[in-house]
């Protein structure tokens, strides 16, 4: 069953682009089990990273593996919402659109 993970990030001033680049670069060669990810820059100057995983096992392997983006970006953040970092959502996807 597909699942989602959501990470809320409050970046240090001027580090939004650097954080985004680090995340994208770390995933250039793909991450096992990660189907889709989105980086959303909110009006409150936060970043939300929404990941769609093909299973809970794939998510746990990522969290414990070398691709874990938290370790890459934590020095550029004022705050990581650790509650969201550890929270994963599983269940049926009700609606999804993919752009080509």
N, C-alpha and C positions, 0 to 999 in steps of 0.2 A: 504494500500500500504506500502511495506517495505521502510525503510529509513536508512540512515547511519549518524553517527556523528563521527567526527575526532577531537582528542585532541593532540596537540603537546606539549611535555614537555622537558625542559632542566633541567636535574637533577643536584644537587650539586655533587661534586666529590665523587665517591665511594657509591652513594646512589641508583644506578640503580636496584640492586637486592632487596633492601628494598622496593623501590617503586613498583616493580613488585610483590613482595610477598604481599604487602598491597592490591593491586588491586585484585589479584587472591583470597586472603582470604576473601575480602569483597563480592566476588561473588560466594563463595563456595556453598551457599544454593540457588543460582539462584537469578535473578532479574526479576521481572515481566516485560514482554515485550521485554527482551533482548534475541535475538536468538543466536547470535554468536558475540564474540569479539576477537580481535587479539592485541597483544602487540608487536610492532616492534622496535628493537634497531637499529638505523641507524648508518652509519659510522661516522657521525658527533657527535656521542654520545648523540643523542636525543632519546626520546621514542615517538612513535606514538601509540595511542590507537584508534583502529578503531572498532566501534560498529555497529552491524546491529540490528535494532529495528523493531518490527512488526507493529508499527504505530507512528505517531507524538505524539499522546496522551501518549503512553508508555514512549517516550523519555522525555516529559515534566514532567510526574509524577516522573521519575527518577531524573531529574535535581532538582526538588523541594523536593525530599524525603531524607530519612535517609541513603540511599546507595550511595549518591553522592560522588564519589571517590576524587573529587577535594579537599574537606575538609580534607580527610585522608592524602593526599600527599603534600599539598602545602608547608609545613614546610621543605620538602626535595628537593624543586625545586629552581633553580635560576630564572626560568621563566616558566610561563604557557602561551601558546599562547591563550589569552582570545578571540581573534577574532575567532579562531577555536573552542574554548570551546562553544561558542554561535552559531556556524554554524552547521546546520544539512542539510543533502542532502537527498532529496526524489526523487523517480522516479523508473522506472523499473531497475532491475539488469540485465545487459547485459550478464555478464559471471561470474560464481562462481564455485569454486571447493571446496568440503569438503573432508577432509581426515578422514579415519575411525580409 
